Amino acid sequence: MQALLLALQSIGTDLYTSAEAKEGRLTWFGSPNLGFPVPDIIADLVPKA
C-alpha cells in the first residue's frame, strides 16, 4: 500500500509541477484537479475546483 501511495504521489507531483499544468492546459473532464494525491508540501498546487 505504501508503494502504491508513493507511486501515485509521484505521478501527481510530476503532473502538477509540469509546465502544462502551470499554463492550465491539463484537465480531467474539464476540471483542473486531476485527482492524484500529492505530498503535503506541494498540496497548494492542487486546484480546488
PDB file of N, CA, C and O in Angstrom:
ATOM      1  N   MET A   1       0.823  -1.190   0.000  1.00  0.00           N
ATOM      2  CA  MET A   1       0.000   0.000   0.000  1.00  0.00           C
ATOM      3  C   MET A   1       0.867   1.253   0.000  1.00  0.00           C
ATOM      4  O   MET A   1       0.577   2.221  -0.704  1.00  0.00           O
ATOM      5  N   GLN A   2       1.924   1.225   0.790  1.00  0.00           N
ATOM      6  CA  GLN A   2       2.786   2.402   0.839  1.00  0.00           C
ATOM      7  C   GLN A   2       3.430   2.664  -0.519  1.00  0.00           C
ATOM      8  O   GLN A   2       3.526   3.813  -0.950  1.00  0.00           O
ATOM      9  N   ALA A   3       3.868   1.610  -1.186  1.00  0.00           N
ATOM     10  CA  ALA A   3       4.490   1.768  -2.501  1.00  0.00           C
ATOM     11  C   ALA A   3       3.485   2.326  -3.508  1.00  0.00           C
ATOM     12  O   ALA A   3       3.834   3.164  -4.339  1.00  0.00           O
ATOM     13  N   LEU A   4       2.245   1.864  -3.432  1.00  0.00           N
ATOM     14  CA  LEU A   4       1.206   2.368  -4.329  1.00  0.00           C
ATOM     15  C   LEU A   4       0.940   3.845  -4.075  1.00  0.00           C
ATOM     16  O   LEU A   4       0.853   4.628  -5.021  1.00  0.00           O
ATOM     17  N   LEU A   5       0.810   4.234  -2.819  1.00  0.00           N
ATOM     18  CA  LEU A   5       0.574   5.637  -2.475  1.00  0.00           C
ATOM     19  C   LEU A   5       1.737   6.513  -2.943  1.00  0.00           C
ATOM     20  O   LEU A   5       1.520   7.590  -3.498  1.00  0.00           O
ATOM     21  N   LEU A   6       2.960   6.056  -2.722  1.00  0.00           N
ATOM     22  CA  LEU A   6       4.119   6.842  -3.145  1.00  0.00           C
ATOM     23  C   LEU A   6       4.190   6.958  -4.667  1.00  0.00           C
ATOM     24  O   LEU A   6       4.575   8.003  -5.191  1.00  0.00           O
ATOM     25  N   ALA A   7       3.824   5.901  -5.370  1.00  0.00           N
ATOM     26  CA  ALA A   7       3.810   5.963  -6.832  1.00  0.00           C
ATOM     27  C   ALA A   7       2.768   6.958  -7.326  1.00  0.00           C
ATOM     28  O   ALA A   7       3.043   7.743  -8.234  1.00  0.00           O
ATOM     29  N   LEU A   8       1.568   6.934  -6.736  1.00  0.00           N
ATOM     30  CA  LEU A   8       0.521   7.881  -7.131  1.00  0.00           C
ATOM     31  C   LEU A   8       0.916   9.315  -6.797  1.00  0.00           C
ATOM     32  O   LEU A   8       0.638  10.229  -7.573  1.00  0.00           O
ATOM     33  N   GLN A   9       1.562   9.521  -5.647  1.00  0.00           N
ATOM     34  CA  GLN A   9       2.022  10.860  -5.290  1.00  0.00           C
ATOM     35  C   GLN A   9       3.106  11.331  -6.248  1.00  0.00           C
ATOM     36  O   GLN A   9       3.172  12.517  -6.573  1.00  0.00           O
ATOM     37  N   SER A  10       3.946  10.428  -6.699  1.00  0.00           N
ATOM     38  CA  SER A  10       4.986  10.787  -7.661  1.00  0.00           C
ATOM     39  C   SER A  10       4.362  11.227  -8.989  1.00  0.00           C
ATOM     40  O   SER A  10       4.807  12.199  -9.599  1.00  0.00           O
ATOM     41  N   ILE A  11       3.336  10.509  -9.424  1.00  0.00           N
ATOM     42  CA  ILE A  11       2.623  10.896 -10.646  1.00  0.00           C
ATOM     43  C   ILE A  11       1.978  12.266 -10.455  1.00  0.00           C
ATOM     44  O   ILE A  11       2.087  13.131 -11.325  1.00  0.00           O
ATOM     45  N   GLY A  12       1.310  12.466  -9.325  1.00  0.00           N
ATOM     46  CA  GLY A  12       0.679  13.753  -9.042  1.00  0.00           C
ATOM     47  C   GLY A  12       1.688  14.890  -9.014  1.00  0.00           C
ATOM     48  O   GLY A  12       1.433  15.973  -9.542  1.00  0.00           O
ATOM     49  N   THR A  13       2.824  14.638  -8.401  1.00  0.00           N
ATOM     50  CA  THR A  13       3.876  15.657  -8.344  1.00  0.00           C
ATOM     51  C   THR A  13       4.359  16.012  -9.738  1.00  0.00           C
ATOM     52  O   THR A  13       4.500  17.188 -10.072  1.00  0.00           O
ATOM     53  N   ASP A  14       4.612  14.996 -10.551  1.00  0.00           N
ATOM     54  CA  ASP A  14       5.072  15.258 -11.923  1.00  0.00           C
ATOM     55  C   ASP A  14       4.033  16.043 -12.720  1.00  0.00           C
ATOM     56  O   ASP A  14       4.378  16.971 -13.452  1.00  0.00           O
ATOM     57  N   LEU A  15       2.767  15.672 -12.577  1.00  0.00           N
ATOM     58  CA  LEU A  15       1.718  16.345 -13.340  1.00  0.00           C
ATOM     59  C   LEU A  15       1.511  17.786 -12.873  1.00  0.00           C
ATOM     60  O   LEU A  15       1.510  18.709 -13.687  1.00  0.00           O
ATOM     61  N   TYR A  16       1.337  17.979 -11.575  1.00  0.00           N
ATOM     62  CA  TYR A  16       1.004  19.312 -11.063  1.00  0.00           C
ATOM     63  C   TYR A  16       2.163  20.296 -11.143  1.00  0.00           C
ATOM     64  O   TYR A  16       1.934  21.504 -11.101  1.00  0.00           O
ATOM     65  N   THR A  17       3.399  19.818 -11.257  1.00  0.00           N
ATOM     66  CA  THR A  17       4.541  20.724 -11.384  1.00  0.00           C
ATOM     67  C   THR A  17       4.991  20.878 -12.832  1.00  0.00           C
ATOM     68  O   THR A  17       5.986  21.552 -13.098  1.00  0.00           O
ATOM     69  N   SER A  18       4.279  20.267 -13.764  1.00  0.00           N
ATOM     70  CA  SER A  18       4.647  20.362 -15.180  1.00  0.00           C
ATOM     71  C   SER A  18       4.300  21.743 -15.738  1.00  0.00           C
ATOM     72  O   SER A  18       3.470  22.471 -15.194  1.00  0.00           O
ATOM     73  N   ALA A  19       4.959  22.069 -16.829  1.00  0.00           N
ATOM     74  CA  ALA A  19       4.685  23.350 -17.500  1.00  0.00           C
ATOM     75  C   ALA A  19       3.242  23.409 -17.982  1.00  0.00           C
ATOM     76  O   ALA A  19       2.607  24.462 -17.937  1.00  0.00           O
ATOM     77  N   GLU A  20       2.731  22.276 -18.440  1.00  0.00           N
ATOM     78  CA  GLU A  20       1.353  22.232 -18.939  1.00  0.00           C
ATOM     79  C   GLU A  20       0.351  22.550 -17.831  1.00  0.00           C
ATOM     80  O   GLU A  20      -0.624  23.267 -18.056  1.00  0.00           O
ATOM     81  N   ALA A  21       0.592  22.022 -16.648  1.00  0.00           N
ATOM     82  CA  ALA A  21      -0.309  22.296 -15.523  1.00  0.00           C
ATOM     83  C   ALA A  21      -0.225  23.759 -15.110  1.00  0.00           C
ATOM     84  O   ALA A  21      -1.243  24.379 -14.799  1.00  0.00           O
ATOM     85  N   LYS A  22       0.958  24.301 -15.106  1.00  0.00           N
ATOM     86  CA  LYS A  22       1.127  25.704 -14.727  1.00  0.00           C
ATOM     87  C   LYS A  22       0.449  26.640 -15.724  1.00  0.00           C
ATOM     88  O   LYS A  22       0.008  27.731 -15.360  1.00  0.00           O
ATOM     89  N   GLU A  23       0.368  26.206 -16.991  1.00  0.00           N
ATOM     90  CA  GLU A  23      -0.300  27.008 -18.021  1.00  0.00           C
ATOM     91  C   GLU A  23      -1.794  26.737 -18.086  1.00  0.00           C
ATOM     92  O   GLU A  23      -2.512  27.397 -18.838  1.00  0.00           O
ATOM     93  N   GLY A  24      -2.271  25.770 -17.303  1.00  0.00           N
ATOM     94  CA  GLY A  24      -3.697  25.461 -17.283  1.00  0.00           C
ATOM     95  C   GLY A  24      -4.161  24.571 -18.424  1.00  0.00           C
ATOM     96  O   GLY A  24      -5.354  24.516 -18.720  1.00  0.00           O
ATOM     97  N   ARG A  25      -3.232  23.873 -19.067  1.00  0.00           N
ATOM     98  CA  ARG A  25      -3.589  23.030 -20.206  1.00  0.00           C
ATOM     99  C   ARG A  25      -3.925  21.589 -19.818  1.00  0.00           C
ATOM    100  O   ARG A  25      -4.349  20.815 -20.676  1.00  0.00           O
ATOM    101  N   LEU A  26      -3.749  21.210 -18.558  1.00  0.00           N
ATOM    102  CA  LEU A  26      -4.090  19.858 -18.118  1.00  0.00           C
ATOM    103  C   LEU A  26      -5.429  19.887 -17.390  1.00  0.00           C
ATOM    104  O   LEU A  26      -5.607  20.633 -16.427  1.00  0.00           O
ATOM    105  N   THR A  27      -6.363  19.070 -17.856  1.00  0.00           N
ATOM    106  CA  THR A  27      -7.661  18.971 -17.187  1.00  0.00           C
ATOM    107  C   THR A  27      -8.120  17.527 -17.181  1.00  0.00           C
ATOM    108  O   THR A  27      -7.630  16.703 -17.954  1.00  0.00           O
ATOM    109  N   TRP A  28      -9.049  17.231 -16.317  1.00  0.00           N
ATOM    110  CA  TRP A  28      -9.694  15.931 -16.270  1.00  0.00           C
ATOM    111  C   TRP A  28     -11.183  16.175 -16.381  1.00  0.00           C
ATOM    112  O   TRP A  28     -11.815  16.614 -15.421  1.00  0.00           O
ATOM    113  N   PHE A  29     -11.752  15.894 -17.546  1.00  0.00           N
ATOM    114  CA  PHE A  29     -13.154  16.172 -17.831  1.00  0.00           C
ATOM    115  C   PHE A  29     -13.510  17.624 -17.525  1.00  0.00           C
ATOM    116  O   PHE A  29     -14.566  17.914 -16.963  1.00  0.00           O
ATOM    117  N   GLY A  30     -12.610  18.529 -17.904  1.00  0.00           N
ATOM    118  CA  GLY A  30     -12.843  19.953 -17.730  1.00  0.00           C
ATOM    119  C   GLY A  30     -12.405  20.527 -16.399  1.00  0.00           C
ATOM    120  O   GLY A  30     -12.418  21.745 -16.218  1.00  0.00           O
ATOM    121  N   SER A  31     -12.020  19.673 -15.464  1.00  0.00           N
ATOM    122  CA  SER A  31     -11.590  20.145 -14.149  1.00  0.00           C
ATOM    123  C   SER A  31     -10.062  20.191 -14.088  1.00  0.00           C
ATOM    124  O   SER A  31      -9.399  19.265 -14.557  1.00  0.00           O
ATOM    125  N   PRO A  32      -9.494  21.260 -13.515  1.00  0.00           N
ATOM    126  CA  PRO A  32      -8.037  21.320 -13.387  1.00  0.00           C
ATOM    127  C   PRO A  32      -7.505  20.381 -12.305  1.00  0.00           C
ATOM    128  O   PRO A  32      -6.303  20.119 -12.257  1.00  0.00           O
ATOM    129  N   ASN A  33      -8.385  19.867 -11.434  1.00  0.00           N
ATOM    130  CA  ASN A  33      -7.967  18.900 -10.430  1.00  0.00           C
ATOM    131  C   ASN A  33      -7.923  17.529 -11.095  1.00  0.00           C
ATOM    132  O   ASN A  33      -8.956  17.005 -11.514  1.00  0.00           O
ATOM    133  N   LEU A  34      -6.729  16.949 -11.193  1.00  0.00           N
ATOM    134  CA  LEU A  34      -6.536  15.700 -11.915  1.00  0.00           C
ATOM    135  C   LEU A  34      -6.832  14.463 -11.069  1.00  0.00           C
ATOM    136  O   LEU A  34      -6.879  13.354 -11.601  1.00  0.00           O
ATOM    137  N   GLY A  35      -7.030  14.631  -9.781  1.00  0.00           N
ATOM    138  CA  GLY A  35      -7.416  13.519  -8.927  1.00  0.00           C
ATOM    139  C   GLY A  35      -6.270  12.720  -8.335  1.00  0.00           C
ATOM    140  O   GLY A  35      -6.515  11.726  -7.651  1.00  0.00           O
ATOM    141  N   PHE A  36      -5.047  13.114  -8.569  1.00  0.00           N
ATOM    142  CA  PHE A  36      -3.916  12.398  -7.993  1.00  0.00           C
ATOM    143  C   PHE A  36      -3.526  13.008  -6.654  1.00  0.00           C
ATOM    144  O   PHE A  36      -3.572  14.227  -6.490  1.00  0.00           O
ATOM    145  N   PRO A  37      -3.142  12.169  -5.695  1.00  0.00           N
ATOM    146  CA  PRO A  37      -2.665  12.706  -4.420  1.00  0.00           C
ATOM    147  C   PRO A  37      -1.276  13.309  -4.605  1.00  0.00           C
ATOM    148  O   PRO A  37      -0.549  12.947  -5.530  1.00  0.00           O
ATOM    149  N   VAL A  38      -0.923  14.217  -3.732  1.00  0.00           N
ATOM    150  CA  VAL A  38       0.413  14.815  -3.733  1.00  0.00           C
ATOM    151  C   VAL A  38       0.907  14.885  -2.294  1.00  0.00           C
ATOM    152  O   VAL A  38       0.105  14.848  -1.361  1.00  0.00           O
ATOM    153  N   PRO A  39       2.215  14.984  -2.106  1.00  0.00           N
ATOM    154  CA  PRO A  39       2.737  15.176  -0.754  1.00  0.00           C
ATOM    155  C   PRO A  39       2.237  16.500  -0.174  1.00  0.00           C
ATOM    156  O   PRO A  39       1.956  17.441  -0.916  1.00  0.00           O
ATOM    157  N   ASP A  40       2.130  16.567   1.134  1.00  0.00           N
ATOM    158  CA  ASP A  40       1.623  17.765   1.801  1.00  0.00           C
ATOM    159  C   ASP A  40       2.391  19.025   1.423  1.00  0.00           C
ATOM    160  O   ASP A  40       1.815  20.113   1.385  1.00  0.00           O
ATOM    161  N   ILE A  41       3.662  18.894   1.150  1.00  0.00           N
ATOM    162  CA  ILE A  41       4.492  20.066   0.883  1.00  0.00           C
ATOM    163  C   ILE A  41       4.094  20.809  -0.394  1.00  0.00           C
ATOM    164  O   ILE A  41       4.379  21.999  -0.523  1.00  0.00           O
ATOM    165  N   ILE A  42       3.443  20.126  -1.338  1.00  0.00           N
ATOM    166  CA  ILE A  42       3.001  20.799  -2.564  1.00  0.00           C
ATOM    167  C   ILE A  42       1.481  20.776  -2.715  1.00  0.00           C
ATOM    168  O   ILE A  42       0.964  20.981  -3.813  1.00  0.00           O
ATOM    169  N   ALA A  43       0.780  20.534  -1.642  1.00  0.00           N
ATOM    170  CA  ALA A  43      -0.676  20.435  -1.698  1.00  0.00           C
ATOM    171  C   ALA A  43      -1.319  21.740  -2.204  1.00  0.00           C
ATOM    172  O   ALA A  43      -2.427  21.709  -2.739  1.00  0.00           O
ATOM    173  N   ASP A  44      -0.646  22.861  -2.043  1.00  0.00           N
ATOM    174  CA  ASP A  44      -1.212  24.132  -2.502  1.00  0.00           C
ATOM    175  C   ASP A  44      -1.212  24.243  -4.033  1.00  0.00           C
ATOM    176  O   ASP A  44      -1.846  25.148  -4.575  1.00  0.00           O
ATOM    177  N   LEU A  45      -0.523  23.353  -4.734  1.00  0.00           N
ATOM    178  CA  LEU A  45      -0.518  23.367  -6.197  1.00  0.00           C
ATOM    179  C   LEU A  45      -1.760  22.689  -6.789  1.00  0.00           C
ATOM    180  O   LEU A  45      -2.062  22.870  -7.968  1.00  0.00           O
ATOM    181  N   VAL A  46      -2.467  21.921  -5.984  1.00  0.00           N
ATOM    182  CA  VAL A  46      -3.630  21.192  -6.473  1.00  0.00           C
ATOM    183  C   VAL A  46      -4.822  22.144  -6.539  1.00  0.00           C
ATOM    184  O   VAL A  46      -5.225  22.700  -5.517  1.00  0.00           O
ATOM    185  N   PRO A  47      -5.392  22.338  -7.736  1.00  0.00           N
ATOM    186  CA  PRO A  47      -6.555  23.221  -7.849  1.00  0.00           C
ATOM    187  C   PRO A  47      -7.739  22.691  -7.056  1.00  0.00           C
ATOM    188  O   PRO A  47      -7.944  21.480  -6.977  1.00  0.00           O
ATOM    189  N   LYS A  48      -8.501  23.572  -6.481  1.00  0.00           N
ATOM    190  CA  LYS A  48      -9.649  23.189  -5.648  1.00  0.00           C
ATOM    191  C   LYS A  48     -10.859  22.785  -6.482  1.00  0.00           C
ATOM    192  O   LYS A  48     -11.663  21.968  -6.034  1.00  0.00           O
ATOM    193  N   ALA A  49     -11.004  23.335  -7.672  1.00  0.00           N
ATOM    194  CA  ALA A  49     -12.193  23.046  -8.474  1.00  0.00           C
ATOM    195  C   ALA A  49     -11.937  22.086  -9.562  1.00  0.00           C
ATOM    196  O   ALA A  49     -12.850  21.750 -10.317  1.00  0.00           O
TER     197      ALA A  49
END
